[in-house]
Amino acid sequence: MVTPVIRTVDLRSDTVTKPTESMRSAMANAEVDDDVLGSDPTAVLLEREVAEIAGKEAAMFVPSGTMGNLISVLVHCDERGSEVILGDDSHIHIYENGGVSSLGGVHPRTVKNEGDGTMEISSIEAAVRSPKGDLHYPVTKLICLENTQANCGGRCLPIEYIDKVGELAKKHGLKLHIDGARIFNASVALGVPVKRIVQAADSVSICLSKGIGAPVGSVIVGSRKFITKARWLRKTLGGGMRQIGVLCAAALVALRENVAKLEDDHKKAKILAEGLNRIERLKVNVAAVETNIIYVDLPEDPKFGAEDACKSLEVLGVLVIPQTTFRIRIVLHHQISDSDLEYVLSCFEKLSSSVPEEKV
């Protein structure tokens, strides 16, 4: 029996992209050196370019966004028992293995993320604990924001909001870190340069392997003093790498070629969201789709949840992941075509029509 060929459309994340031919060529021809013993020239070029994009003094390449966020938090919270204020639905709090606590001894104090990804300014201020306050409490040293906010649907934090949080941080003598894993998506969606978005931040982690599709890595940016401390911590955490120009070369291609493709990703996400929302039994908050992330809500029936739906879609070649019991996450990227969108919609229609009534 001949197994039918199944088309595969991978929408699990924008991290699933394959290196382009231009990336592979750049990697093969990259000028490299030992970045631990001295400095890799291609890494230096990438770091300078990202620092300029972000409007900061210096930058440092790290193997992952998780390490970039961890290093940034530990530089700012340089005393064990210090406290960081961050969203209760933030990536740092939920998906980074509790590293700020287990490795840094930093205490997370969460504030509710609203539907648009923000935290109420008044709630942030109420969470601040001063060294002059009650000795029963840890001392707040840092506030973290996430832009775009992934778990809120890839929502963009407004510049005015970030500026206000920055003012609040300065008022209380705190630092502000932005998890900018998809900061380029925010920049394109808002129509504002990255450096303006992160102007109020003391540090930013910028992922290269999400929206813009590099195979590996992130860059953290900040002052020269911040990056000097960060390099020590990167070494401590095992992130000191040798000929990293091979990786940085691909990231440079991503910066120069793929940022411009994000607008198309966002348009495709909106088209797909509108199409999914028209399918019976599915619900999408189309207005909340600002960048490349879509959440699809299923009827809340315990007999058929998001995991069941994802398995059914996988059989058809559509790869997505369950976000919650009755919610599916979809992430667009530059290697998804118009015909892929049509195919995905047809698969979701099959899914909806094939589910028995008693399961809906």
N, C-alpha and C positions, 0 to 999 in steps of 0.2 A: 504493500500500500504506500503510495506516494504521500508524504507529508506536505500539506499545502504551505506555500510560502506566506508568511505573515509579515505584514509591514510593521515596523517598530517605530513608534513615536514616543520619545522619552521626555516626559514633562515632570519628572520627579524633582528636578532642581535645575538652576542655570549652571550648576557645577558639573553637569554631565557632558558638556561640550568637548569635542575632540580638537586637538591642536590643528590649526589650518596649515596649508602647505607653506605659506609665508612664515608662520611660526616655526615649523620644522626646519626650514632653510636657515632661519636666523639662529636657531639653537645649534645647528650643525656648524655654523661658521662664526659662532660667538668668540670674541676675544675674552680670555679668562685668566685668572690668577687665583692664588690661595687667599680667600677672603678672611680667614682666621689669622694667618700670619701677616697679612698686609691689607690689601684691598683689591677686590676683583673689579677691573675697569668697567665691565658692562653693568655690574651691580651699582657702581658709583654713578653711572649715567642714569640708570633707572631711578635711583634714590634722589638725585638732583632734580629730575624731571617731575617726580611726584611731589617733592617738596615745593616746587614752583607752582604746580597745579593747585596745591592746598594752601599756598601762601604762608608756609612755615619755614623756619630756618634750616631744618635738617630732617632727614628721613632714614629709615633702616628697613631693609628687607627681612621678612620672617617667613618661615615655611607655612604658617597657617594664620587665619584670622583669630582663632582661639588663643594662639600664643601671643599674637599682637595685642589683643585685649588684656590678657593676663599680665604681660609685661607692663603695659600702660597703667593698669590699676596698681601694680606693685611699686612702680616708680613713685606714683602720687601718694600711695598709702604706705609710706616707708617705715612705719612702726606697727608691729604686730598688735592686733586688737583695734586697729583703725577701722572706720566705718565708711562704706560706700553706699550712696543712695542711687537706686536704679529701679526701672520698671518691673512690675511683677510678672510681665509677659515678655521680658527682654531676652535676647539670645544669651547674653552673659549669664543671666540668672538661671535660665532653664537648660540650655544646651551645651554648656562649656564645663561640664563635669564637676562643678563646684570648686574649680581651681583656685579662685581668689581666696576661698576659705582654707582648702586642704593644703595648698602650697604657700599661700601668702599670709594666712592668719588674719585675713580681712573679713570683717563682719558685714554681710549684705543687709541693708534696710530697704525693703521694697515699698514702692508707692504704686497705686493702681494705674495701669495703662488704660487710657480712655480708648474709645473705638477708633479715633484718628491717630493713635500712636503716642499722643502726648501724655504727660502727667500734669495734673493741676498744679500751677505755680504755688498756690497756697498750701497744697499738700506736701510739696517738696520742702517748702520753708518750715512747715510744722515738723518735718522729719529730721531737720538739722539738729545735731546735738553738739553743743559748744564745750571746749575744754574748761570753760569757767562754770559749766553747769553741774548737774548732779553727778557725783562720782560713781554712781551705780551704772552709768551708761558709757558705752564706747564713744570715742570722739569722731565726728564726721570730718572727713578730709576730701571727699570726692563726690561729684554727681556724674552719672553716666546717662547719655541719651543714645538712641539708636535711630539712624536715618539712612535708608527707609526702614520703617518698623515692620519686620517680616510677619510676625504673628498677628498683626493688625491688618494684614493684607497688602503689605508693601506700600503703606501710606507714607507720604512725605511730610516731615516736620517743617512748618513754615519758618522762614528766616526770623520773623519778628518774635516768634516763640523761643527759638534758640537764643536769640539776643537777650531776651528777658531772663532765661535760665542762666546765661552767662553773667548778667548783672547781679542776679541773686547769689551766684557762687562768689563773686568778688565781694559782695556785701558781707558775707560770712567768712571770708578768707579761705574759700575752698577752690579746688581745681575742677575743671569740666573736661570730661573725655567723651568723644563721640565714636560709637561703633558705627563706622561708615562702610559696612560690608557692601552695601549697594548705594554708595554716595553718588556714583555717576548716574545711576537711575534717577535719583532725586534731583540732580543738577539738570538733567535733560527734561524731566517732567516739570520742574519749576521754571525752567528757562533762565537759570542763574548759575554763574560760575561756582565751581566747588569752593574756591577760596573765600567767596562771600558767605556761603552756607556755613562754613566751619570757622568763620572769623573769630567768634567768641570762645572757641575751644582751645584748651591748652595742649590737647593731644587728640589725634584721630587715627583710627585703624582703617585702612582702605584695602578691601579685598580685590585681588586681581583675577581670581578664578571663578567669581560669580558672574555678575552682569556682563563684564567685558570679555570673558571667556579664555583667559590665560590658563594653562594647565595646572599651575601650582603657585601659591604664595600670596602674601599680603605685604603691605608697607605701612609702617607707623610713622607719623610725622609729629613734630613739635619743635621746641627750642633746641639749640645745640646742647644745652645742659641736660635737658630731658633725654635726648638721644644718646648722649655719653653714658648716662646711667642705664639706659635701656640696653646698650650693647653688653654691659656686664651681666645683666639679667638674662639676655638671650644666650650667652655662653653657659650660664648656670643651668638653664633649662634644657641644654643640649641642642640649641638652635644655631650654634656656630657651624656654618657649612663651608666647604672648600671652594671648588670652582662653580660658584652659584650663577655665574654669567650665563651658563647654559639655560637656566630657568628664567633669569632676568631678561634675556634676549627675547623670549616668547612674550613676556609681559610687556616689553616695549612695543612689540607689534600690536598687542591687544590695545594698548593705550592709543596708538596712532591710527589704528584701523577700525576698531570695534565700538568705540564710544559713540561714533556717528550712527551706528546701527541700533542703538537703544530706542530711539524714537519709533522705529519700525516694530521693535519688540512690544512696545507699549500699545501701539495701534492694533497689533495682532491680538494682544491680551484683551483689549476692549471688544474687538470683534468676536472673539471666542466667548467672552463672558456674556455678551448679548445673545449669542446663539444658544448657549447652555441654559440661559434664563428662560428661553422660549420653549424648552423641552419640558413636557409634563412630568411632574413629580420632582423636578430639580429647582433649586432657588439660588440665585447669585445676586449679591448686592452690587449691581453694575456700577453705580455711582462711586463705590469705594475702590474700584479698580483704577488706580492712578499710575501704576507702573507695570511690572511684569508678573505679578502674583494674583492668582484667582482662588477664591474659596467657594466650593460648591456644597451647598447644604442639601442633605437627603431627608426624607420623612423620618421622623424619630420612631422607628419600629424596631424593637429588639431582635426581630427575626432576620433583618437585613440591614446591616450597617455599612460604614465606610470601608472596613476591611473586606467584607464580602464584595462590595462594588469594585474595589481595586483589583481583587483577584479575577473577577469577571472581565474587567477591562484588559488585564494583562493577557488573557487568553486571546484577545483580539489584537494584541500588540501595542496597546496604549499603556504606558507606564506612568502611574501617578501614586501618591502616597496618602494614607489617611492622616488627617490632622487631629481630629477628635473622633468620637464614636460615630457621629453622623455628619462629618465634614471631610471633604477631600481637598487636598491642596494641589494646585497646578502652577507651574512656573515656566514662563516662556523664555526663550533664548534665541540667539542669532542663527542657530542651525535648524530652526523650525520654519517650514515653508507654508505658503498659502494652501497648498494641497494637503499638507499635514493637518491644518485646521479643519478642512472639510472632512477629512477622514476621522479625526477625533470627534467631531460633532455627530457623525454617522454612528460611531461606536457608542456614544452616550445615548443616542436615540434607541439603538438596539438594546442597550442595558435597561433603559426605562420601560420599553415595550415587553421585554422578556421577564421582568420581575412579576411573579404571580400577585394577584390583587391582595391576597391575604398577607403578603409581605410588605405591602406599601401602607 
